[in-house]
Amino acid sequence: MKSIIMKSACLGAALTFCTQLPAGEPPNDASSAGVQAELLSADTLAKWVVEANPSVAALAAAAEAARYRVAPAGALDDPMLSYGVAPRTVDSDRLNQRVEFGQRIPWPGALAAREAVARHQAAAAEGDRAALALEVIAQARSAHARWWFVREALAIHHAAETLVGELIATASAGYAAGRSLKQDVLQAEVERANLDQEELRLLRLRTTVQSRINALLNRSPDAPLPPASPPAPLREPPPFATLKMSALARHPELARLDARLAANQSRVTLAEKAFYPEFQVGIGYNSLWDDTDKRPIIGVTINVPLDRGKRRSELAAARADSSRSRWALAQRRAELLDALAQARAAVVEAGQAVQLYENDLVPLADEYLDTAIADYRSGAGAFANVIDSEQRKLATDLALARARADHAEHMAELLRTAGIPHPPPQSELPGVEP
């Protein structure tokens, strides 16, 4: 069996060679610069996806624009300069003219409230960008796990094909010597045909996963990709209390909703300030006055907020928006914690499945297959037992690979739900002993 596995590894390497970028050759698309590696890691793929995703770039630009709006929101309006002249005095000995300079000043606290609204809107825009980046990182990690699984499944499949080829040779030799039946050879041929059919499905899956990864990278669907590196070693996820603390403190969706709530609360403050008048102070010079002492002018203008019904409606609407944001934040927090508990349970289950296959099921399948082959060659066992054990071996190996890929995908979802873009070392998670 060891020789068979070594042969299958070579076959798998040959099969995936066509999807590997040649060393030193640039990618086909300008957007895929750097997509060259002997093995593609999940971290590297996630980094490339974030850099290449146009939606993330668009939201980053929107967040940048929102940050630039903060300073203008807290600034005073431009001052006003007015000039007037008496037309009939243009040709006279004294030109009569009037110059005024005025500055509008809101009620104290109104500018700060306007700036706070803009600042919280900028924080919400950054939350939009971070939430989308977190989502595409999780998608990239899941796609990486599926890309590794396809390669591993094809290697396992080729090992099974090699074994069936050896069984066909053994059964044919036995039939020629009169020690076995023709149906043994036919049964092995049928199994090889079934393996050929299954290989077609795996090749289609490889094309699908490759197209999905290239879509995440904003590349052509058939652009070549390096083979994926194996998933990270198994490790116990942090306790739920630790993940909960991380999600509540750093998840961008909650930060975005919290910023929107703060923005609406600042709008409430701004609506309350609307009940008070705004001022306009000004200085001027009016040469129409004959007395030069009367020509300089200093004045103050205020608006009179008589329509309080309109302002009460605006204040009520702002308070209702604030209440809506508060309930939306509470609802999303509850949904997130529920998803977090389910994601952690899925990681634990997948990890236990991997250990079960590695420690028990795969060794048993190997022993079962070796025993069935030995019994058949000695004449003590039926060929049907050999085929059955080969099928069990194939199914068990594929199930182990699928469990490892599932564990990586569930871990990607757990990290996304906890608001962690990249898995930190176990010792750096709060509440986890090194």
C-alpha positions as CSV (number, residue, x, y, z in Angstrom):
1,M,0.0,0.0,0.0
2,K,2.9,2.4,0.7
3,S,4.1,2.1,-2.9
4,I,0.6,2.7,-4.2
5,I,0.3,5.9,-2.1
6,M,3.7,7.1,-3.3
7,K,2.6,6.5,-6.9
8,S,-0.6,8.4,-6.3
9,A,1.3,11.3,-4.9
10,C,3.3,11.5,-8.1
11,L,0.1,11.3,-10.2
12,G,-1.5,14.0,-8.1
13,A,1.5,16.2,-8.5
14,A,1.4,15.7,-12.2
15,L,-2.3,16.4,-12.4
16,T,-2.0,19.7,-10.5
17,F,1.1,20.8,-12.4
18,C,-1.1,22.2,-15.1
19,T,-2.7,24.6,-12.6
20,Q,0.6,25.8,-11.2
21,L,2.1,29.0,-12.5
22,P,5.6,28.5,-13.9
23,A,8.3,30.1,-11.8
24,G,9.2,33.6,-12.9
25,E,6.2,33.9,-15.4
26,P,3.9,36.8,-14.6
27,P,0.2,36.2,-14.3
28,N,-2.1,36.7,-17.2
29,D,-4.1,39.5,-15.6
30,A,-2.7,42.7,-14.2
31,S,-5.1,42.4,-11.2
32,S,-3.5,39.1,-10.3
33,A,0.0,40.3,-9.8
34,G,1.8,38.1,-7.3
35,V,-0.3,35.0,-7.8
36,Q,2.7,32.8,-8.0
37,A,3.8,30.4,-5.4
38,E,4.7,26.7,-5.0
39,L,1.8,26.3,-2.6
40,L,-1.0,28.7,-2.1
41,S,-1.7,29.4,1.6
42,A,-5.1,30.5,2.9
43,D,-3.5,33.7,4.4
44,T,-2.0,34.6,1.0
45,L,-5.2,34.0,-0.9
46,A,-7.2,36.0,1.6
47,K,-4.7,38.9,1.2
48,W,-4.9,38.8,-2.6
49,V,-8.7,38.6,-2.6
50,V,-9.0,41.7,-0.3
51,E,-6.6,43.6,-2.6
52,A,-8.3,42.6,-5.8
53,N,-11.9,42.9,-4.8
54,P,-13.5,45.9,-6.5
55,S,-16.4,46.2,-4.0
56,V,-14.0,46.4,-1.1
57,A,-12.0,49.1,-2.9
58,A,-15.3,51.0,-3.6
59,L,-16.3,51.0,0.0
60,A,-12.8,52.0,1.0
61,A,-13.1,55.1,-1.2
62,A,-16.5,55.8,0.3
63,A,-15.1,55.6,3.8
64,E,-12.3,57.9,2.8
65,A,-14.8,60.4,1.3
66,A,-16.8,60.3,4.5
67,R,-13.7,61.1,6.6
68,Y,-13.1,64.2,4.5
69,R,-16.6,65.4,5.3
70,V,-16.0,65.6,9.0
71,A,-14.0,68.8,9.1
72,P,-16.4,70.8,6.9
73,A,-19.4,69.6,8.9
74,G,-17.9,71.3,12.1
75,A,-16.8,74.5,10.4
76,L,-18.7,77.8,10.3
77,D,-20.4,78.9,7.1
78,D,-18.5,81.2,4.8
79,P,-18.8,84.8,5.8
80,M,-20.9,87.1,3.6
81,L,-19.6,90.3,2.0
82,S,-22.0,92.8,0.5
83,Y,-21.5,96.0,-1.4
84,G,-23.8,98.7,-2.6
85,V,-23.4,102.1,-4.3
86,A,-25.8,105.0,-5.0
87,P,-25.7,105.2,-8.8
88,R,-26.4,108.9,-9.0
89,T,-23.4,109.8,-6.9
90,V,-21.0,108.1,-9.2
91,D,-20.2,111.4,-11.1
92,S,-20.6,113.6,-8.0
93,D,-17.9,114.9,-5.7
94,R,-18.7,112.2,-3.1
95,L,-19.4,108.6,-4.1
96,N,-22.0,107.1,-1.7
97,Q,-21.4,103.4,-1.0
98,R,-22.2,100.8,1.6
99,V,-20.0,97.8,2.6
100,E,-21.1,95.1,5.0
101,F,-19.4,91.9,6.3
102,G,-21.4,89.3,8.2
103,Q,-20.8,85.9,9.8
104,R,-23.5,83.4,10.7
105,I,-23.0,81.7,14.1
106,P,-25.2,78.7,15.1
107,W,-26.4,78.2,18.6
108,P,-23.6,76.9,20.9
109,G,-23.3,73.1,20.4
110,A,-24.9,72.9,17.0
111,L,-21.6,72.8,15.1
112,A,-20.3,70.1,17.5
113,A,-23.4,68.0,16.8
114,R,-23.1,68.4,13.1
115,E,-19.5,67.4,13.2
116,A,-20.4,64.4,15.4
117,V,-23.0,63.2,12.9
118,A,-20.4,63.3,10.1
119,R,-17.7,61.6,12.3
120,H,-20.1,58.8,13.1
121,Q,-21.2,58.5,9.5
122,A,-17.5,58.1,8.6
123,A,-17.1,55.4,11.2
124,A,-20.2,53.6,9.8
125,A,-18.7,53.8,6.3
126,E,-15.5,52.2,7.6
127,G,-17.6,49.5,9.2
128,D,-19.2,48.8,5.9
129,R,-15.7,48.3,4.3
130,A,-14.4,46.2,7.2
131,A,-17.5,44.0,7.2
132,L,-17.2,43.3,3.5
133,A,-13.5,42.6,3.8
134,L,-14.2,40.2,6.6
135,E,-16.8,38.4,4.4
136,V,-14.5,38.1,1.4
137,I,-11.7,36.9,3.6
138,A,-14.0,34.1,4.9
139,Q,-15.0,33.3,1.3
140,A,-11.3,33.1,0.3
141,R,-10.5,30.8,3.2
142,S,-13.4,28.5,2.4
143,A,-12.4,28.4,-1.3
144,H,-8.9,27.6,-0.3
145,A,-10.1,24.6,1.7
146,R,-12.2,23.4,-1.3
147,W,-9.2,23.9,-3.6
148,W,-7.0,21.7,-1.4
149,F,-9.8,19.1,-1.1
150,V,-10.1,18.7,-4.9
151,R,-6.3,18.1,-5.2
152,E,-6.3,15.7,-2.3
153,A,-9.4,13.9,-3.6
154,L,-7.8,13.4,-7.0
155,A,-4.6,12.0,-5.4
156,I,-6.7,9.6,-3.3
157,H,-8.7,8.7,-6.4
158,H,-5.6,7.9,-8.4
159,A,-4.3,5.7,-5.6
160,A,-7.5,3.8,-5.8
161,E,-7.1,3.5,-9.6
162,T,-3.6,2.2,-9.2
163,L,-4.8,-0.4,-6.7
164,V,-7.7,-1.5,-8.9
165,G,-5.2,-1.8,-11.8
166,E,-3.1,-4.2,-9.7
167,L,-6.3,-6.1,-8.7
168,I,-7.2,-6.5,-12.4
169,A,-3.8,-7.9,-13.1
170,T,-4.0,-10.3,-10.1
171,A,-7.5,-11.5,-11.1
172,S,-6.5,-11.9,-14.7
173,A,-3.4,-14.0,-13.8
174,G,-5.5,-16.1,-11.5
175,Y,-8.2,-16.7,-14.2
176,A,-5.5,-17.6,-16.7
177,A,-4.1,-20.1,-14.2
178,G,-7.6,-21.5,-13.4
179,R,-7.5,-20.3,-9.8
180,S,-10.2,-17.6,-10.1
181,L,-13.4,-16.9,-11.9
182,K,-14.0,-14.6,-14.9
183,Q,-16.4,-12.6,-12.9
184,D,-13.5,-11.5,-10.6
185,V,-11.9,-9.8,-13.6
186,L,-15.2,-8.3,-14.7
187,Q,-16.0,-7.0,-11.2
188,A,-12.6,-5.3,-11.1
189,E,-13.2,-3.8,-14.6
190,V,-16.6,-2.4,-13.4
191,E,-14.9,-0.9,-10.4
192,R,-12.4,0.8,-12.7
193,A,-15.2,2.2,-14.8
194,N,-16.9,3.6,-11.7
195,L,-13.6,5.3,-10.7
196,D,-13.4,6.8,-14.2
197,Q,-16.9,8.2,-13.8
198,E,-16.1,9.6,-10.3
199,E,-12.9,11.2,-11.7
200,L,-15.1,13.2,-14.2
201,R,-17.0,14.6,-11.3
202,L,-13.9,15.6,-9.4
203,L,-12.5,17.3,-12.5
204,R,-15.7,19.3,-12.9
205,L,-15.5,20.2,-9.2
206,R,-11.9,21.4,-9.8
207,T,-13.0,23.6,-12.6
208,T,-15.8,25.0,-10.5
209,V,-13.6,25.8,-7.5
210,Q,-10.9,27.3,-9.7
211,S,-13.5,29.6,-11.4
212,R,-14.8,30.6,-7.9
213,I,-11.3,31.6,-6.7
214,N,-10.5,33.5,-9.8
215,A,-13.8,35.4,-9.5
216,L,-12.8,36.4,-6.0
217,L,-9.4,37.6,-7.4
218,N,-11.2,39.5,-10.2
219,R,-9.5,37.3,-12.8
220,S,-10.4,35.2,-15.8
221,P,-12.2,32.0,-14.7
222,D,-9.6,29.7,-16.3
223,A,-6.6,31.6,-15.0
224,P,-4.0,29.2,-13.5
225,L,-3.7,28.8,-9.8
226,P,-1.0,27.3,-7.6
227,P,-2.0,24.1,-5.7
228,A,-3.3,24.9,-2.2
229,S,-1.2,24.2,0.9
230,P,-2.7,21.8,3.5
231,P,-5.1,23.2,6.0
232,A,-3.7,24.4,9.3
233,P,-3.2,21.8,12.0
234,L,-6.2,21.2,14.3
235,R,-6.5,23.2,17.4
236,E,-9.3,23.6,19.9
237,P,-11.2,26.8,19.4
238,P,-11.2,29.3,22.2
239,P,-14.1,29.1,24.7
240,F,-17.3,30.7,23.7
241,A,-17.0,33.4,26.3
242,T,-13.7,34.5,24.7
243,L,-15.2,34.5,21.2
244,K,-18.2,36.4,22.5
245,M,-15.9,39.1,24.0
246,S,-14.1,39.3,20.7
247,A,-17.2,39.6,18.6
248,L,-18.8,42.2,20.7
249,A,-15.7,44.3,20.9
250,R,-14.4,44.1,17.3
251,H,-17.0,42.8,14.8
252,P,-17.4,45.5,12.1
253,E,-21.1,44.9,11.7
254,L,-21.7,45.8,15.3
255,A,-19.3,48.8,15.0
256,R,-21.2,50.0,12.0
257,L,-24.6,49.8,13.7
258,D,-23.1,51.4,16.8
259,A,-21.8,54.3,14.7
260,R,-25.2,54.7,13.0
261,L,-26.8,54.8,16.4
262,A,-24.4,57.4,17.6
263,A,-25.0,59.4,14.4
264,N,-28.8,59.4,15.0
265,Q,-28.3,60.4,18.6
266,S,-26.2,63.4,17.4
267,R,-29.0,64.2,15.0
268,V,-31.4,64.3,18.0
269,T,-29.0,66.9,19.6
270,L,-29.0,68.8,16.4
271,A,-32.8,68.8,16.2
272,E,-32.9,70.1,19.8
273,K,-30.6,72.9,18.9
274,A,-33.0,74.0,16.1
275,F,-35.4,75.3,18.8
276,Y,-32.9,78.1,19.5
277,P,-32.1,81.0,17.3
278,E,-29.0,81.4,15.1
279,F,-27.0,84.6,15.1
280,Q,-25.4,86.7,12.4
281,V,-22.9,89.3,13.5
282,G,-21.7,91.9,11.0
283,I,-19.7,95.1,10.6
284,G,-20.2,97.6,7.8
285,Y,-19.5,101.1,6.5
286,N,-22.2,103.3,5.0
287,S,-21.1,106.6,3.4
288,L,-24.6,107.8,2.9
289,W,-24.5,109.3,6.3
290,D,-23.3,112.9,6.3
291,D,-22.0,112.5,9.9
292,T,-18.8,110.4,9.7
293,D,-19.3,109.1,13.2
294,K,-22.5,107.4,11.9
295,R,-20.9,105.6,9.0
296,P,-19.3,102.6,10.8
297,I,-21.9,99.9,11.6
298,I,-21.9,96.9,14.0
299,G,-25.0,94.7,14.1
300,V,-26.5,91.4,15.2
301,T,-29.2,89.4,13.4
302,I,-31.1,86.5,14.8
303,N,-33.7,84.2,13.3
304,V,-37.0,83.7,15.2
305,P,-37.9,80.0,15.3
306,L,-41.7,80.6,15.5
307,D,-42.7,77.4,13.8
308,R,-42.1,75.0,16.7
309,G,-44.5,72.4,15.4
310,K,-42.1,71.8,12.5
311,R,-39.2,71.5,14.8
312,R,-41.0,69.2,17.2
313,S,-41.8,66.9,14.2
314,E,-38.1,66.9,13.2
315,L,-37.0,66.1,16.8
316,A,-39.6,63.3,17.0
317,A,-38.3,61.8,13.7
318,A,-34.7,62.0,14.9
319,R,-35.6,60.2,18.2
320,A,-37.5,57.5,16.3
321,D,-34.5,56.9,14.0
322,S,-32.3,56.7,17.1
323,S,-34.7,54.1,18.6
324,R,-34.7,52.1,15.4
325,S,-30.9,52.0,15.3
326,R,-30.8,50.9,18.9
327,W,-33.2,48.0,18.3
328,A,-31.3,47.0,15.1
329,L,-28.1,46.9,17.0
330,A,-29.6,44.7,19.7
331,Q,-31.2,42.4,17.1
332,R,-27.9,42.0,15.2
333,R,-26.0,41.4,18.4
334,A,-28.3,38.5,19.3
335,E,-28.1,37.0,15.8
336,L,-24.3,37.3,15.8
337,L,-23.9,35.5,19.1
338,D,-26.3,32.8,18.0
339,A,-24.3,32.3,14.8
340,L,-21.1,32.4,16.8
341,A,-22.3,29.5,19.1
342,Q,-23.3,27.4,16.0
343,A,-20.0,28.2,14.2
344,R,-17.9,27.1,17.2
345,A,-20.0,23.9,17.6
346,A,-19.4,23.1,13.9
347,V,-15.6,23.6,14.3
348,V,-15.5,21.3,17.3
349,E,-17.6,18.6,15.5
350,A,-15.4,18.8,12.4
351,G,-12.2,18.5,14.5
352,Q,-13.5,15.5,16.3
353,A,-14.5,13.9,13.0
354,V,-10.9,14.4,11.7
355,Q,-9.5,12.8,14.8
356,L,-11.9,9.9,14.5
357,Y,-10.9,9.2,10.9
358,E,-7.2,9.6,11.6
359,N,-7.1,7.6,14.7
360,D,-9.6,4.8,14.1
361,L,-11.4,4.7,10.7
362,V,-8.5,5.1,8.3
363,P,-6.3,2.5,10.1
364,L,-9.2,0.1,10.2
365,A,-9.9,0.6,6.5
366,D,-6.2,0.0,5.7
367,E,-6.1,-3.2,7.8
368,Y,-9.4,-4.4,6.3
369,L,-8.1,-3.9,2.7
370,D,-4.7,-5.5,3.4
371,T,-6.4,-8.5,5.0
372,A,-8.9,-8.9,2.1
373,I,-6.1,-8.8,-0.5
374,A,-4.0,-11.3,1.5
375,D,-7.0,-13.7,1.9
376,Y,-7.8,-13.5,-1.8
377,R,-4.2,-14.2,-2.9
378,S,-4.1,-17.2,-0.5
379,G,-7.4,-18.5,-1.8
380,A,-9.2,-18.1,1.5
381,G,-11.2,-15.1,0.6
382,A,-13.6,-14.0,-2.2
383,F,-12.7,-11.3,-4.7
384,A,-16.0,-9.4,-3.8
385,N,-14.5,-8.8,-0.3
386,V,-11.4,-7.2,-1.9
387,I,-13.6,-4.8,-4.0
388,D,-15.7,-4.0,-1.0
389,S,-12.7,-3.2,1.1
390,E,-11.2,-1.1,-1.7
391,Q,-14.4,0.9,-1.8
392,R,-14.4,1.3,1.9
393,K,-10.8,2.5,1.8
394,L,-11.6,5.0,-0.9
395,A,-14.7,6.3,0.9
396,T,-12.8,6.6,4.2
397,D,-9.8,8.5,2.8
398,L,-12.1,10.8,0.9
399,A,-14.2,11.4,4.1
400,L,-11.0,12.3,6.0
401,A,-10.0,14.8,3.4
402,R,-13.6,16.2,3.3
403,A,-13.5,16.4,7.1
404,R,-10.3,18.4,7.1
405,A,-11.6,20.7,4.5
406,D,-14.9,21.1,6.4
407,H,-12.9,22.0,9.5
408,A,-11.0,24.7,7.7
409,E,-14.3,26.1,6.2
410,H,-16.0,26.1,9.6
411,M,-12.9,27.8,11.2
412,A,-13.1,30.5,8.5
413,E,-16.8,31.1,9.4
414,L,-16.0,31.1,13.1
415,L,-13.3,33.7,12.5
416,R,-15.7,35.8,10.5
417,T,-18.4,35.6,13.1
418,A,-16.0,36.5,15.8
419,G,-14.8,39.5,13.8
420,I,-11.2,38.2,13.4
421,P,-9.8,38.7,9.9
422,H,-6.8,36.5,10.4
423,P,-6.3,33.7,12.9
424,P,-3.9,34.9,15.7
425,P,-1.6,32.6,17.6
426,Q,-3.5,30.7,20.3
427,S,-1.6,32.5,23.0
428,E,-2.7,35.9,21.7
429,L,-6.4,35.2,22.1
430,P,-7.8,36.8,25.3
431,G,-8.5,34.3,28.0
432,V,-6.4,31.5,26.4
433,E,-3.4,30.3,28.1
434,P,-0.2,30.0,26.0
